[in-house]
Amino acid sequence: MASPIDKVFEAIFGGIPTKAGTAFEKLASIASHIIGGGDVKHDDKLRGEFSKTLYQLDVHHLTDDAATMGEAKDYTIRNSKVGRPDLQKLGGALPDLKDIDAGSFFSATGYTKPAKQYAKEAKNITGKSITLYGLRPSTELDEHGFIKTIVITMHIIIPRPEQAKWLPHLTKKGKESLKILLKEGEDRLEYQMSLRCFYDDSGKETLSLQELTSYGYGDINQDSGKSHACFCLKGYYMDINGVLAELNGLEYELPYSHTTQELRITDDSENRLTLSDEAGNVLKILTDKKLKEYEFDASGNLKKR
């Protein structure tokens, strides 16, 4: 008979292990890695130093700081809590395993008061501590404060250079140089040109309009909704009908278009597990997306996909 935990495991991973309790052991192995990183192996074997007994470890967790032996019990079908005998079984193995520094226990149904008392005194009884965890399907109460949707409202301001007004400001020298374009007796000259680049005094192209405007157009006036300023162009020239005219700068008035878009980042997971401490405080919400990041190789080693 499949337990509620088995059904969650099947929904996430697409199947249930044939051996009862294995699904919960694997979930506990993943939870152990999420808590502390390092290397985790499910269903490992270690031989006792004194008794020479071969112990089975539901969770064997190795980090740079410690090695932990983890037990995992899913009593959801019989709807009972993990009792003191389960903790004593773990406590009896710990002194015999020289390479294990501490114990951990994962329960899908919580712990009896005597079990909690034993775990609290485990360091004095066995010489090694035992940490208790709860691991079960999450409830709405567990997920209070859990962020399910992030909403980002973006106000997008787009410059419209094709609608801008551009006004070159020539130096006195630059204005005088253009008089050569006037024919004798004329006092006015109209000339159409495209403004693409600027030159040095030898006529070499040194700056394009694209480069000049690539860093933006400065602040936007809150009243007009436009940028109105001047690029300083000392030492630059414009080519006007073959004549290099010296510049002071390029004045511009630039309009913008405004639009608002909403970006939603949503947690669409359908199955979540709550990882809690002995007191029931939620440590992590494990979503199906997070759990699916893991898999086990043929030897039981936990791997990131």
C-alpha positions in Angstrom: 0.0 0.0 0.0 1.4 3.4 -1.0 1.8 6.0 1.7 1.0 9.7 1.2 4.8 10.2 0.9 5.1 7.5 -1.7 2.4 9.3 -3.8 4.3 12.6 -3.5 7.5 10.8 -4.6 5.6 9.2 -7.6 4.2 12.6 -8.6 7.6 14.1 -8.7 9.8 11.3 -10.0 7.3 9.2 -12.0 7.4 6.0 -9.9 7.6 4.4 -6.5 10.5 2.1 -5.3 9.4 -1.4 -4.7 10.7 -1.5 -1.1 8.5 0.2 1.4 10.0 3.3 3.0 12.7 3.7 0.3 10.9 6.8 -1.3 11.0 8.6 2.0 14.7 7.6 2.6 15.6 9.1 -0.7 13.7 12.3 0.0 15.5 12.5 3.3 18.8 12.1 1.5 17.9 15.0 -0.8 16.8 17.1 2.2 20.0 16.3 4.0 22.1 17.6 1.1 20.0 20.7 0.8 20.6 21.4 4.5 24.4 20.8 4.5 25.8 20.2 1.0 28.7 17.8 0.8 28.3 14.2 -0.4 25.2 12.1 0.3 24.6 8.4 -0.2 21.4 6.5 0.2 21.3 2.9 1.7 25.0 2.7 2.5 26.7 0.1 4.6 29.3 0.5 7.4 30.8 -2.1 9.7 31.0 -1.5 13.4 34.4 -1.1 15.0 33.6 -3.2 18.1 30.7 -5.5 17.2 31.7 -6.0 13.6 28.0 -5.7 12.7 27.2 -4.4 9.2 25.0 -1.4 9.7 22.6 -0.1 7.1 22.5 3.7 6.8 19.4 5.3 5.2 21.4 8.5 4.7 25.2 8.7 4.8 26.1 12.4 4.7 29.8 13.5 4.4 30.9 17.2 4.6 34.2 18.8 5.3 33.2 19.1 9.0 31.5 15.8 9.8 30.1 12.5 8.8 26.4 11.9 9.7 24.3 8.7 9.9 20.7 9.4 9.1 17.6 7.3 9.7 14.3 8.0 8.0 10.9 6.6 9.0 7.6 7.1 7.1 4.8 6.1 9.5 2.0 7.9 7.6 0.1 4.7 6.9 -0.2 3.7 10.5 -0.4 7.4 11.5 2.0 7.1 14.4 4.9 9.2 15.6 8.5 8.1 15.8 9.1 6.7 19.3 12.0 6.3 21.7 12.9 2.8 20.5 13.6 4.1 17.0 15.9 6.7 18.5 17.6 4.1 20.8 18.3 1.9 17.8 20.1 4.8 16.1 21.8 5.7 19.4 23.1 2.2 19.8 24.8 2.2 16.5 26.6 5.5 16.8 29.3 4.5 19.4 30.1 1.5 17.2 30.8 3.5 14.1 34.1 5.3 14.5 33.8 7.2 11.2 30.4 8.7 12.1 30.4 11.9 14.1 26.7 12.4 14.7 23.2 11.1 13.9 20.2 12.6 12.3 16.6 11.4 12.1 13.9 12.3 9.6 10.2 11.6 10.4 7.1 12.1 8.2 4.8 12.1 11.3 6.7 13.8 14.1 8.2 12.4 17.4 6.9 11.3 20.7 7.9 13.2 23.8 10.2 10.4 25.0 11.9 10.3 21.6 12.6 14.0 21.8 14.0 13.6 25.3 16.3 10.8 24.1 17.6 12.9 21.2 18.2 15.8 23.6 20.3 13.7 25.8 22.0 11.6 23.1 25.3 13.3 23.4 25.5 12.3 27.1 24.1 8.8 26.4 26.1 7.8 23.3 28.8 10.4 23.1 27.3 11.7 19.8 24.4 14.0 19.1 21.2 13.2 17.2 19.3 16.0 15.3 15.6 15.5 14.6 13.9 16.7 11.5 10.4 16.6 10.2 9.8 16.0 6.5 6.2 15.9 5.2 3.9 17.3 2.6 3.5 21.1 3.2 0.3 22.8 4.2 -1.0 26.3 3.6 0.0 27.2 7.1 3.6 26.0 6.4 3.7 28.1 3.3 2.7 31.4 5.1 5.4 33.8 4.1 6.7 31.5 1.3 7.0 33.6 -1.9 5.0 32.0 -4.7 4.9 34.9 -7.1 7.3 37.7 -7.7 5.8 40.6 -9.7 8.1 43.1 -11.3 6.4 46.2 -12.8 8.7 47.8 -15.4 8.3 51.4 -16.5 10.1 51.4 -19.9 11.3 54.7 -21.3 12.4 54.6 -24.9 14.2 57.5 -26.6 12.9 58.6 -30.0 15.9 60.1 -31.8 14.0 60.1 -35.1 11.7 62.7 -33.6 14.5 64.8 -32.0 15.5 68.3 -32.8 19.2 68.9 -33.4 20.9 72.3 -33.6 24.7 72.6 -34.2 26.3 75.6 -32.5 29.3 76.9 -34.5 32.2 78.9 -33.2 32.7 82.4 -34.6 35.5 80.9 -36.7 33.2 78.2 -37.9 30.5 80.7 -39.0 33.1 82.8 -40.8 34.4 79.8 -42.7 31.0 79.2 -44.2 30.9 82.6 -45.9 33.0 81.2 -48.7 29.9 79.2 -49.8 28.0 82.5 -50.6 28.2 83.6 -54.2 28.8 87.2 -54.8 25.8 89.3 -54.1 24.0 86.6 -52.0 23.2 87.0 -48.4 21.5 83.7 -47.8 22.4 80.1 -48.5 20.1 77.0 -47.9 21.9 73.7 -47.7 20.5 70.2 -46.8 22.9 67.7 -45.3 22.8 64.5 -43.2 24.5 64.6 -39.8 26.4 61.3 -39.4 29.8 62.2 -38.1 32.3 64.8 -37.0 35.9 65.6 -38.1 39.2 67.0 -36.8 40.7 70.1 -38.4 42.4 68.0 -41.1 39.1 66.5 -42.3 39.6 63.1 -40.7 36.5 61.4 -39.3 37.0 61.1 -35.5 33.5 60.8 -34.0 30.2 59.4 -35.2 26.9 60.6 -34.0 26.1 57.0 -32.9 29.2 57.0 -30.7 28.3 60.5 -29.3 24.8 59.4 -28.3 25.7 55.9 -27.1 25.9 56.9 -23.5 22.4 58.4 -23.5 20.9 61.8 -23.4 21.0 62.9 -19.8 18.1 63.6 -17.5 14.5 63.7 -18.6 12.7 66.9 -17.7 9.7 66.0 -15.6 7.5 68.7 -17.0 8.2 68.3 -20.7 9.1 64.6 -20.7 12.0 65.4 -22.9 15.8 65.6 -22.7 17.1 69.0 -23.6 20.9 69.6 -23.4 24.0 70.1 -25.5 26.9 67.8 -26.3 30.2 69.8 -26.0 32.2 69.3 -29.2 35.2 71.5 -28.8 37.8 70.7 -31.4 35.4 69.0 -33.7 34.1 70.1 -37.1 31.2 69.6 -39.4 31.5 69.1 -43.1 29.1 71.5 -44.8 29.2 71.3 -48.5 33.0 70.6 -48.4 33.8 73.2 -45.8 35.0 72.2 -42.3 33.0 74.4 -39.9 34.3 74.5 -36.3 31.8 73.5 -33.5 31.1 74.5 -30.0 28.5 71.8 -29.5 25.4 70.0 -30.6 22.1 71.1 -28.9 19.3 68.6 -28.9 15.7 68.1 -27.7 14.7 64.5 -27.5 11.2 63.1 -26.8 10.5 59.7 -25.3 7.8 57.1 -25.4 6.6 55.4 -22.2 5.2 52.0 -21.6 4.6 49.7 -18.6 5.1 46.0 -18.6 4.6 43.4 -15.9 7.0 40.5 -15.3 5.7 37.6 -13.2 8.0 34.9 -11.8 5.7 32.2 -10.4 6.2 29.1 -8.4 4.0 26.6 -10.3 5.0 23.6 -8.3 2.2 21.2 -7.4 4.0 19.2 -4.8 6.0 20.7 -1.9 7.6 19.2 1.2 8.2 21.0 4.4 11.5 20.4 6.2 11.2 21.4 9.8 13.3 21.2 13.0 12.4 19.3 16.2 10.2 22.1 17.4 8.3 22.2 14.2 9.8 25.4 12.8 9.9 25.4 9.0 13.5 25.3 7.8 12.8 24.9 4.0 10.0 24.4 1.6 11.2 21.9 -0.9 9.3 22.3 -4.2 9.0 19.5 -6.8 11.2 21.7 -9.1 14.0 21.7 -6.5 13.6 17.9 -5.8 13.7 17.1 -9.5 17.2 18.6 -9.6 18.5 15.4 -7.9 18.9 11.7 -8.9 20.7 8.7 -7.5 23.2 6.5 -9.4 23.2 2.7 -9.2 25.3 2.8 -6.0 22.9 5.2 -4.2 25.1 8.3 -4.6 23.0 11.5 -4.7 23.8 13.5 -7.8 22.6 16.8 -9.3 21.0 16.3 -12.7 
